[in-house]
Amino acid sequence: MNRRRSKLARRLHLALDAALAAVLLAIATLISLRFDTTFTFRNADEPLTQRATSLLSRLDGPVRCIAVIPHDNVFYASVRKLLLDMRDAAAGADFTLEFPDPHVDISRAASVIARHKADGWCIIFERGERAEVVPLDSLIERPRQDDDSFIPGGTEDLRFNGEQQCVTAIVRLTRPAEPIVYALSGHGERDFSDYDPLSGYSDLAREIRREGYRLEPLLLSATSGIPDDCDLLIVAGPVRPPLQGEIDAILPWLSRGGRILFLFDRPDRIPSGWEPLASRLGVTLPGLTVISEGTLGGFNVSVDSFSKHPIGRDLAKSAVILSSPQVLDLDQQALDRHRMKADIVVAAPRKAWGETAPDVLPRTYDPGTDRKGLLPLAVAVAVDASQDLGIPLMRAFVVGDSNLGANAYMGGGSAGNRDLILNAIDWLTDSGLPLASSRTSRGAALQLNLSRKRQIRFWAISCALWPIGILLIGGIAAIIRRILA
């Protein structure tokens, strides 16, 4: 009888423990939902990204930073931590910091702002006789609605995101001149001033300028050729064919060591008129649209594996989302003729195929006309560095989808798109910037940069394998206890 009561008491005790644990979990969940509480830790709170750490580690010489921000400002602690982390990363430089409080040390703050003609609270970086002013407002991001208007509210609607701007300010101080990027226009290309989520490139324009470049439009038909100060030409999604004179201006410029980022989509007509440029870059356009079993929403293709080329080798934990990407075939004869080599940076997923009729539903693989195997989607091309030509070496990055840089694909969980393009621009221009992941998206929601396959694997492990494993361990422990008893 006592043994039976003892056994019953143990079972009741276990049931009570489980019930109390469930109640505590429910209370903690309700509290977190009600008060939206966030706990942060000093050593793990948004450390510097690999890109920033790599760049600052190569910095030398004196750099002075003055943060003219009130110490009671809601973002002062974030600014202070960022600058301290930057100083620690720049171990080889004489990096000095000042934090004058304009509400206390009024004269010091006023003199600094007046000397640099700053407007309001800011961070000032000085190196020799040069200075860069970063306004505090530029370090704060506000979420937007679909109509691009700012969501009103207090500081809970704002988020601090200042790493890239501050690091870029130091980059500009170390460069002898500001690199200039020209975006070709006049053929229906993507508009770098357009805020439309699907067609606009305004977010990419902001990222390019944050990276330390000057971005200018280029209407080639109204000029005598590519400007002499052009460090990089971007041709993003043209829908109309170029004039022969425009092609005649671009091709010789490339032979003189020009650098180009060419993003194209499936043309409405064949030939599209851009074939001579593609051939000069060592690629051909076979007219195949990539279809994948892992396609998201029936249209987008997610790629999470990249080659060892500098553009993609440090993006192993990222995912790039492409919308109806086109296959690029390498033209080996053109590559050999121009003494160039090509690297496939992004290829279609293993189970994908190249579809000749993507508008015909349902999309099925036709062995007679479609293609499987290696399907290049983004290719880096460069003149063989072993060739001593006595002139700058031509470089190009060709992508079979201009949606890569569209606003809808540049933020949130699509950070890989932004990093891939920025890495390509930095590689094309020989900027000296590290080719790695840039800043992550820091919002109120947790965002997983996973492909469809990895998402399924993650949820399968979380919802099935772990609980099953725990039950098996518990069952084995129960059997062992019964045997020993």
RODO-2510 file (C-alpha; in nm, 4 decimals, decimal comma):
residues 485
     n   res          X          Y          Z
     1     m     0,0000     0,0000     0,0000
     2     n     0,2776     0,2457     0,0919
     3     r     0,4601     0,1628    -0,2286
     4     r     0,1460     0,2269    -0,4325
     5     r     0,0908     0,5583    -0,2562
     6     s     0,4537     0,6547    -0,3119
     7     k     0,4252     0,5748    -0,6830
     8     l     0,1027     0,7732    -0,7095
     9     a     0,2625     1,0666    -0,5261
    10     r     0,5557     1,0703    -0,7683
    11     r     0,3213     1,0749    -1,0645
    12     l     0,1176     1,3566    -0,9147
    13     h     0,4384     1,5459    -0,8417
    14     l     0,5545     1,5099    -1,2032
    15     a     0,2147     1,6165    -1,3349
    16     l     0,2171     1,9188    -1,1048
    17     d     0,5694     2,0123    -1,2205
    18     a     0,4643     1,9902    -1,5854
    19     a     0,1532     2,1975    -1,5198
    20     l     0,3497     2,4659    -1,3346
    21     a     0,6082     2,4759    -1,6140
    22     a     0,3317     2,5217    -1,8700
    23     v     0,1742     2,8001    -1,6627
    24     l     0,5105     2,9784    -1,6233
    25     l     0,5750     2,9482    -1,9969
    26     a     0,2307     3,0904    -2,0744
    27     i     0,2856     3,3803    -1,8322
    28     a     0,6291     3,4589    -1,9796
    29     t     0,4812     3,4525    -2,3315
    30     l     0,1951     3,6841    -2,2328
    31     i     0,4349     3,9260    -2,0605
    32     s     0,6654     3,9353    -2,3638
    33     l     0,3707     4,0008    -2,5950
    34     r     0,2195     4,2627    -2,3662
    35     f     0,5323     4,4637    -2,2850
    36     d     0,7519     4,3791    -2,5886
    37     t     1,0533     4,3433    -2,3604
    38     t     1,4013     4,3006    -2,5093
    39     f     1,7079     4,1890    -2,3162
    40     t     2,0518     4,2756    -2,4549
    41     f     2,3997     4,1832    -2,3430
    42     r     2,7059     4,4050    -2,3878
    43     n     2,9295     4,1435    -2,5452
    44     a     2,6698     4,0034    -2,7853
    45     d     2,4694     4,3132    -2,8769
    46     e     2,5102     4,3620    -3,2522
    47     p     2,8867     4,3169    -3,2924
    48     l     3,0611     4,4695    -3,5910
    49     t     3,0118     4,2797    -3,9134
    50     q     3,2942     4,0990    -4,0880
    51     r     3,3107     4,3696    -4,3563
    52     a     3,3558     4,6483    -4,1008
    53     t     3,6021     4,4521    -3,8874
    54     s     3,8153     4,3600    -4,1882
    55     l     3,8298     4,7183    -4,3141
    56     l     3,9068     4,8760    -3,9775
    57     s     4,1799     4,6214    -3,9073
    58     r     4,3729     4,7599    -4,2071
    59     l     4,3375     5,1215    -4,0979
    60     d     4,6550     5,2998    -3,9911
    61     g     4,7558     5,6512    -3,8954
    62     p     4,5641     5,8967    -3,6795
    63     v     4,1845     5,9129    -3,6881
    64     r     3,9868     6,1392    -3,4605
    65     c     3,6184     6,0947    -3,3894
    66     i     3,3985     6,3506    -3,2128
    67     a     3,0388     6,2532    -3,1309
    68     v     2,8373     6,5686    -3,0627
    69     i     2,5259     6,4015    -2,9229
    70     p     2,3442     6,4715    -2,5945
    71     h     2,4141     6,1998    -2,3430
    72     d     2,0455     6,1738    -2,2619
    73     n     1,9575     6,1077    -2,6270
    74     v     1,7856     5,7716    -2,6726
    75     f     2,0494     5,6646    -2,9283
    76     y     2,3573     5,7909    -2,7437
    77     a     2,4348     5,4496    -2,5911
    78     s     2,4141     5,2822    -2,9340
    79     v     2,6430     5,5442    -3,0879
    80     r     2,8938     5,5142    -2,8048
    81     k     2,9047     5,1340    -2,8281
    82     l     2,9480     5,1434    -3,2058
    83     l     3,2375     5,3881    -3,1886
    84     l     3,4076     5,1973    -2,9075
    85     d     3,3800     4,8747    -3,1105
    86     m     3,5235     5,0552    -3,4134
    87     r     3,8159     5,1808    -3,2062
    88     d     3,8853     4,8288    -3,0791
    89     a     3,8745     4,6899    -3,4353
    90     a     4,1149     4,9589    -3,5600
    91     a     4,3952     4,8376    -3,3363
    92     g     4,6639     4,9468    -3,5821
    93     a     4,5449     5,3087    -3,5967
    94     d     4,5668     5,5964    -3,3542
    95     f     4,1894     5,6110    -3,3073
    96     t     4,0819     5,8758    -3,0539
    97     l     3,7265     5,9371    -2,9360
    98     e     3,5515     6,2374    -2,7830
    99     f     3,1949     6,2551    -2,6540
   100     p     3,1270     6,6211    -2,5624
   101     d     2,7756     6,6642    -2,4257
   102     p     2,6264     6,9722    -2,5982
   103     h     2,3984     7,0255    -2,2964
   104     v     2,6956     7,0381    -2,0563
   105     d     3,0119     7,1257    -2,2531
   106     i     2,8368     7,3876    -2,4625
   107     s     3,1427     7,5783    -2,5818
   108     r     3,3292     7,2640    -2,6973
   109     a     3,0286     7,1268    -2,8850
   110     a     2,9502     7,4629    -3,0446
   111     s     3,3065     7,5136    -3,1670
   112     v     3,3184     7,1672    -3,3250
   113     i     2,9848     7,2147    -3,5036
   114     a     3,0820     7,5613    -3,6232
   115     r     3,4235     7,4489    -3,7511
   116     h     3,2740     7,1729    -3,9618
   117     k     2,9538     7,3630    -4,0514
   118     a     2,7441     7,0762    -3,9209
   119     d     2,3679     7,0969    -3,8870
   120     g     2,2522     6,9441    -3,5590
   121     w     2,3776     6,6432    -3,3660
   122     c     2,6364     6,4448    -3,5569
   123     i     2,9507     6,2330    -3,5570
   124     i     3,2641     6,3900    -3,7073
   125     f     3,5601     6,1880    -3,8326
   126     e     3,8888     6,3738    -3,8868
   127     r     4,2039     6,2535    -4,0618
   128     g     4,4697     6,5111    -4,1334
   129     e     4,3083     6,8144    -4,2951
   130     r     4,0030     6,6226    -4,4125
   131     a     3,6785     6,5574    -4,2244
   132     e     3,3536     6,3679    -4,2759
   133     v     3,0315     6,4675    -4,0977
   134     v     2,7709     6,1957    -4,0330
   135     p     2,4381     6,3395    -3,9085
   136     l     2,2685     6,1470    -3,6307
   137     d     1,9453     6,1352    -3,8330
   138     s     2,1215     5,9371    -4,1067
   139     l     2,1977     5,6611    -3,8546
   140     i     1,8328     5,6079    -3,7679
   141     e     1,5946     5,4103    -3,9862
   142     r     1,2193     5,4412    -3,9818
   143     p     0,9931     5,1609    -4,1067
   144     r     0,7785     5,2517    -4,4036
   145     q     0,4277     5,1753    -4,5167
   146     d     0,3462     5,0539    -4,8662
   147     d     0,2980     5,4117    -4,9828
   148     d     0,6534     5,4950    -4,8640
   149     s     0,5276     5,7302    -4,5919
   150     f     0,6926     5,7099    -4,2532
   151     i     0,4999     5,5353    -3,9816
   152     p     0,4337     5,7857    -3,7039
   153     g     0,5134     5,7068    -3,3463
   154     g     0,7741     5,7362    -3,0771
   155     t     1,1183     5,5874    -3,0549
   156     e     0,9760     5,2363    -3,0605
   157     d     0,9236     5,2877    -3,4369
   158     l     1,2921     5,3725    -3,4899
   159     r     1,6014     5,1564    -3,5113
   160     f     1,9682     5,2465    -3,4945
   161     n     2,1712     5,1309    -3,7930
   162     g     2,4888     5,3353    -3,8107
   163     e     2,7728     5,0937    -3,8767
   164     q     2,7843     5,1224    -4,2550
   165     q     2,7596     5,5023    -4,2591
   166     c     3,0362     5,5459    -4,0008
   167     v     3,2689     5,2927    -4,1620
   168     t     3,2033     5,4453    -4,5053
   169     a     3,2921     5,7893    -4,3681
   170     i     3,6341     5,6538    -4,2697
   171     v     3,6693     5,4927    -4,6140
   172     r     3,6080     5,8289    -4,7811
   173     l     3,8775     5,9849    -4,5638
   174     t     4,1326     5,7272    -4,6762
   175     r     4,0523     5,7506    -5,0486
   176     p     4,2358     6,0078    -5,2616
   177     a     3,9206     6,0618    -5,4714
   178     e     3,5548     5,9578    -5,4658
   179     p     3,4845     5,6750    -5,7153
   180     i     3,2098     5,7556    -5,9653
   181     v     2,9493     5,5029    -6,0773
   182     y     2,7378     5,5808    -6,3845
   183     a     2,3994     5,4150    -6,4433
   184     l     2,3075     5,3897    -6,8106
   185     s     1,9628     5,5288    -6,9010
   186     g     1,7542     5,5834    -7,2134
   187     h     1,6597     5,2200    -7,2807
   188     g     1,4009     5,1607    -7,0079
   189     e     1,6633     5,0640    -6,7496
   190     r     1,5886     5,0471    -6,3798
   191     d     1,5456     5,3897    -6,2232
   192     f     1,7772     5,4539    -5,9287
   193     s     1,5421     5,7288    -5,8044
   194     d     1,2284     5,5101    -5,8177
   195     y     1,0874     5,3943    -5,4824
   196     d     0,8546     5,1318    -5,6301
   197     p     0,9131     4,7985    -5,4491
   198     l     0,9217     4,5852    -5,7638
   199     s     1,0691     4,8126    -6,0290
   200     g     1,2645     5,0776    -5,8367
   201     y     1,6326     5,0823    -5,7492
   202     s     1,6261     5,3582    -5,4853
   203     d     1,7387     5,1255    -5,2049
   204     l     2,0345     5,0083    -5,4108
   205     a     2,1222     5,3717    -5,4881
   206     r     2,1276     5,4451    -5,1148
   207     e     2,3503     5,1454    -5,0463
   208     i     2,5936     5,2427    -5,3238
   209     r     2,6263     5,5945    -5,1837
   210     r     2,6647     5,4593    -4,8306
   211     e     2,9492     5,2445    -4,9618
   212     g     3,1332     5,5634    -5,0544
   213     y     3,0577     5,5992    -5,4270
   214     r     2,9085     5,8853    -5,6239
   215     l     2,6192     5,7648    -5,8387
   216     e     2,5254     5,9546    -6,1558
   217     p     2,2873     5,8814    -6,4473
   218     l     2,4339     5,8523    -6,7956
   219     l     2,2395     5,9216    -7,1154
   220     l     2,4960     5,7901    -7,3573
   221     s     2,3283     5,9182    -7,6725
   222     a     2,3698     6,2770    -7,5473
   223     t     2,7438     6,2432    -7,4808
   224     s     3,0527     6,1776    -7,6861
   225     g     3,1177     5,8489    -7,5095
   226     i     3,1809     5,7040    -7,1650
   227     p     3,3083     5,9827    -6,9334
   228     d     3,6778     5,9682    -6,8502
   229     d     3,5992     5,9704    -6,4758
   230     c     3,3752     5,6621    -6,4966
   231     d     3,4978     5,3969    -6,2545
   232     l     3,2018     5,1660    -6,3174
   233     l     2,9140     5,1503    -6,5661
   234     i     2,5884     4,9852    -6,4558
   235     v     2,3451     4,8584    -6,7209
   236     a     2,0421     4,7416    -6,5222
   237     g     1,7503     4,5772    -6,6989
   238     p     1,7290     4,7543    -7,0361
   239     v     1,4066     4,6825    -7,2258
   240     r     1,4887     4,8601    -7,5528
   241     p     1,7840     4,7914    -7,7841
   242     p     2,0809     5,0285    -7,7836
   243     l     2,1802     5,2434    -8,0777
   244     q     2,4765     5,1205    -8,2763
   245     g     2,6689     5,4308    -8,1747
   246     e     2,6172     5,3458    -7,8089
   247     i     2,7554     4,9944    -7,8538
   248     d     3,0451     5,1438    -8,0500
   249     a     3,1185     5,3677    -7,7491
   250     i     3,0947     5,0942    -7,4832
   251     l     3,3033     4,8226    -7,6519
   252     p     3,6245     5,0264    -7,7007
   253     w     3,5898     5,1623    -7,3472
   254     l     3,5844     4,8041    -7,2179
   255     s     3,8968     4,7239    -7,4204
   256     r     4,0706     5,0138    -7,2469
   257     g     4,0050     4,8562    -6,9064
   258     g     3,6441     4,9588    -6,8414
   259     r     3,4422     4,7992    -6,5639
   260     i     3,0742     4,7078    -6,6094
   261     l     2,7874     4,5576    -6,4068
   262     f     2,5337     4,4166    -6,6554
   263     l     2,1953     4,2917    -6,5292
   264     f     1,9458     4,1782    -6,7898
   265     d     1,6049     4,0099    -6,8077
   266     r     1,4312     3,7823    -7,0582
   267     p     1,3968     3,9967    -7,3711
   268     d     1,0619     4,0558    -7,5391
   269     r     1,2276     4,0174    -7,8775
   270     i     1,5215     3,8191    -8,0141
   271     p     1,7696     3,9522    -8,0997
   272     s     1,7429     4,2083    -7,8229
   273     g     2,0249     4,4287    -7,9533
   274     w     2,2430     4,3669    -7,6465
   275     e     2,4037     4,0508    -7,7852
   276     p     2,7246     4,2311    -7,8990
   277     l     2,7820     4,3558    -7,5436
   278     a     2,7121     4,0118    -7,3960
   279     s     2,9510     3,8517    -7,6455
   280     r     3,2240     4,1027    -7,5558
   281     l     3,1765     3,9990    -7,1928
   282     g     3,2185     3,6328    -7,2842
   283     v     2,8591     3,5179    -7,2357
   284     t     2,5669     3,4225    -7,4571
   285     l     2,1974     3,4315    -7,3775
   286     p     2,0336     3,0966    -7,4640
   287     g     1,6819     3,2128    -7,3718
   288     l     1,6311     2,9736    -7,0796
   289     t     1,4446     3,0762    -6,7634
   290     v     1,5362     2,8859    -6,4476
   291     i     1,2568     2,6854    -6,2870
   292     s     1,3208     2,5064    -5,9592
   293     e     1,1372     2,2647    -5,7334
   294     g     1,2395     2,5006    -5,4524
   295     t     1,0812     2,7990    -5,6249
   296     l     0,9176     3,0344    -5,3734
   297     g     0,5616     3,1391    -5,4634
   298     g     0,5990     2,9871    -5,8095
   299     f     0,8237     3,2680    -5,9365
   300     n     1,1326     3,3272    -5,7213
   301     v     1,4404     3,1080    -5,6979
   302     s     1,6493     3,1071    -5,3808
   303     v     2,0202     3,0264    -5,4014
   304     d     2,2326     2,9743    -5,0902
   305     s     2,5571     2,8363    -5,2316
   306     f     2,8262     3,0430    -5,4021
   307     s     3,1625     2,9899    -5,5668
   308     k     3,5022     3,0681    -5,4154
   309     h     3,5318     3,3843    -5,6245
   310     p     3,5944     3,6963    -5,4080
   311     i     3,2423     3,8225    -5,4817
   312     g     3,0721     3,5209    -5,3297
   313     r     3,3170     3,3315    -5,1100
   314     d     3,2165     3,5073    -4,7839
   315     l     2,8391     3,4830    -4,8426
   316     a     2,8108     3,1227    -4,7296
   317     k     2,5447     3,2042    -4,4693
   318     s     2,3415     3,4231    -4,7030
   319     a     2,0693     3,3530    -4,9568
   320     v     2,0108     3,5345    -5,2851
   321     i     1,6578     3,5575    -5,4219
   322     l     1,6144     3,5818    -5,7986
   323     s     1,2922     3,6338    -5,9929
   324     s     1,2708     3,4355    -6,3184
   325     p     1,6500     3,4390    -6,3678
   326     q     1,7995     3,3776    -6,7117
   327     v     2,0710     3,1256    -6,7861
   328     l     2,4123     3,2537    -6,8986
   329     d     2,6245     3,0359    -7,1246
   330     l     2,9990     3,0972    -7,1347
   331     d     3,1336     3,1825    -7,4814
   332     q     3,4731     3,0187    -7,4599
   333     q     3,5818     3,1434    -7,8005
   334     a     3,5117     3,5053    -7,7027
   335     l     3,6867     3,4546    -7,3698
   336     d     3,9963     3,3147    -7,5399
   337     r     3,9937     3,5854    -7,8071
   338     h     3,9972     3,8635    -7,5479
   339     r     4,2274     3,6699    -7,3094
   340     m     3,9632     3,6661    -7,0361
   341     k     3,8619     3,4149    -6,7751
   342     a     3,5138     3,3656    -6,6308
   343     d     3,4013     3,2422    -6,2889
   344     i     3,0470     3,1238    -6,2218
   345     v     2,9616     3,3004    -5,8956
   346     v     2,5958     3,1954    -5,8725
   347     a     2,4421     2,8864    -6,0315
   348     a     2,0895     2,7492    -6,0229
   349     p     1,9937     2,4932    -5,7540
   350     r     2,0817     2,1337    -5,8343
   351     k     1,7241     2,0253    -5,9120
   352     a     1,6445     2,3286    -6,1286
   353     w     1,6134     2,3279    -6,5050
   354     g     1,6258     2,5831    -6,7846
   355     e     1,2753     2,6318    -6,9254
   356     t     1,2235     2,7496    -7,2827
   357     a     0,8546     2,8359    -7,2298
   358     p     0,8192     2,9697    -6,8730
   359     d     0,4818     3,1343    -6,9463
   360     v     0,3176     2,7989    -7,0260
   361     l     0,1548     2,6449    -6,7177
   362     p     0,2051     2,3995    -6,5632
   363     r     0,5806     2,4299    -6,5942
   364     t     0,7269     2,0865    -6,6600
   365     y     1,0669     1,9710    -6,7728
   366     d     1,0811     1,8789    -7,1437
   367     p     1,3986     1,6802    -7,2211
   368     g     1,3721     1,7802    -7,5868
   369     t     1,3932     2,1578    -7,5413
   370     d     1,4746     2,2286    -7,1778
   371     r     1,8097     2,1826    -7,0041
   372     k     1,9387     2,0452    -6,6755
   373     g     2,2840     2,0450    -6,5244
   374     l     2,5074     2,3431    -6,4506
   375     l     2,3024     2,6600    -6,5130
   376     p     2,5069     2,9787    -6,4534
   377     l     2,3074     3,2784    -6,3276
   378     a     2,5831     3,5263    -6,2365
   379     v     2,9296     3,5325    -6,3925
   380     a     3,2406     3,7356    -6,3081
   381     v     3,4669     3,8063    -6,6060
   382     a     3,8167     3,9553    -6,6001
   383     v     4,1166     3,9846    -6,8290
   384     d     4,3811     3,7354    -6,7225
   385     a     4,6042     3,9235    -6,4769
   386     s     4,9069     3,7393    -6,6131
   387     q     4,8700     3,9317    -6,9384
   388     d     5,1013     4,2347    -6,9295
   389     l     4,8994     4,4711    -7,1461
   390     g     5,0209     4,7959    -6,9949
   391     i     4,6616     4,9177    -6,9455
   392     p     4,3944     4,8684    -6,6772
   393     l     4,2392     4,5237    -6,6920
   394     m     3,8746     4,4951    -6,7933
   395     r     3,6304     4,3421    -6,5454
   396     a     3,2609     4,2614    -6,5676
   397     f     2,9882     4,1039    -6,3582
   398     v     2,6907     3,9713    -6,5548
   399     v     2,3624     3,8679    -6,3881
   400     g     2,0637     3,7123    -6,5607
   401     d     1,8067     3,8982    -6,3510
   402     s     1,7772     4,2724    -6,2902
   403     n     1,5320     4,2027    -6,0062
   404     l     1,8412     4,1206    -5,8010
   405     g     1,8689     4,4901    -5,7093
   406     a     1,4995     4,5820    -5,6900
   407     n     1,3812     4,7481    -5,3690
   408     a     1,1692     4,4483    -5,2666
   409     y     1,4768     4,2225    -5,2755
   410     m     1,7293     4,4511    -5,1088
   411     g     1,6264     4,4415    -4,7430
   412     g     1,4765     4,2233    -4,4745
   413     g     1,5423     3,8564    -4,5280
   414     s     1,7009     3,9239    -4,8687
   415     a     2,0211     4,0764    -4,7346
   416     g     2,2188     3,8402    -4,9574
   417     n     2,1074     4,0356    -5,2650
   418     r     2,2499     4,3570    -5,1238
   419     d     2,5764     4,1945    -5,0187
   420     l     2,6235     4,0219    -5,3557
   421     i     2,5805     4,3489    -5,5485
   422     l     2,8003     4,5506    -5,3121
   423     n     3,0704     4,2851    -5,3294
   424     a     3,0485     4,2919    -5,7086
   425     i     3,0800     4,6724    -5,7188
   426     d     3,3742     4,6702    -5,4775
   427     w     3,5491     4,3968    -5,6793
   428     l     3,4841     4,5714    -6,0103
   429     t     3,6235     4,9031    -5,8886
   430     d     3,9214     4,7657    -5,6928
   431     s     3,7907     4,9719    -5,4015
   432     g     3,9965     4,7960    -5,1370
   433     l     3,6799     4,7354    -4,9342
   434     p     3,6480     4,3868    -4,7848
   435     l     3,4301     4,1508    -4,9877
   436     a     3,2095     4,0036    -4,7169
   437     s     2,8699     4,0307    -4,5572
   438     s     2,7755     4,3875    -4,4736
   439     r     2,5323     4,4938    -4,2040
   440     t     2,2419     4,2664    -4,1180
   441     s     1,8843     4,3871    -4,1114
   442     r     1,8029     4,4931    -3,7583
   443     g     1,4318     4,5206    -3,7076
   444     a     1,1756     4,4208    -3,4497
   445     a     1,1202     4,0815    -3,6119
   446     l     1,3489     3,7822    -3,6337
   447     q     1,4447     3,7245    -3,9972
   448     l     1,6008     3,4022    -4,1178
   449     n     1,8132     3,4256    -4,4330
   450     l     1,7355     3,0675    -4,5355
   451     s     1,6486     2,9039    -4,8624
   452     r     1,3296     2,7024    -4,8971
   453     k     1,5179     2,3752    -4,8456
   454     r     1,6877     2,5011    -4,5289
   455     q     1,3602     2,6407    -4,3960
   456     i     1,1952     2,2991    -4,4326
   457     r     1,4946     2,1335    -4,2658
   458     f     1,4891     2,3856    -3,9802
   459     w     1,1196     2,3391    -3,9039
   460     a     1,1450     1,9606    -3,9397
   461     i     1,4241     1,9478    -3,6817
   462     s     1,2516     2,1941    -3,4491
   463     c     0,9025     2,0429    -3,4608
   464     a     0,9712     1,6741    -3,5153
   465     l     1,3219     1,5419    -3,4602
   466     w     1,4005     1,7176    -3,1330
   467     p     1,0718     1,6190    -2,9596
   468     i     1,1055     1,2628    -3,0885
   469     g     1,4637     1,2491    -2,9640
   470     i     1,3642     1,3707    -2,6194
   471     l     1,0829     1,1121    -2,5995
   472     l     1,3234     0,8343    -2,6979
   473     i     1,5739     0,9389    -2,4322
   474     g     1,2965     0,9544    -2,1737
   475     g     1,1682     0,6120    -2,2761
   476     i     1,5142     0,4567    -2,2553
   477     a     1,5682     0,6136    -1,9130
   478     a     1,2336     0,4748    -1,7929
   479     i     1,3205     0,1243    -1,9163
   480     i     1,6618     0,1371    -1,7441
   481     r     1,5030     0,2500    -1,4171
   482     r     1,2473    -0,0301    -1,4352
   483     i     1,5173    -0,2899    -1,4993
   484     l     1,7299    -0,1613    -1,2122
   485     a     1,4279    -0,1506    -0,9806
***
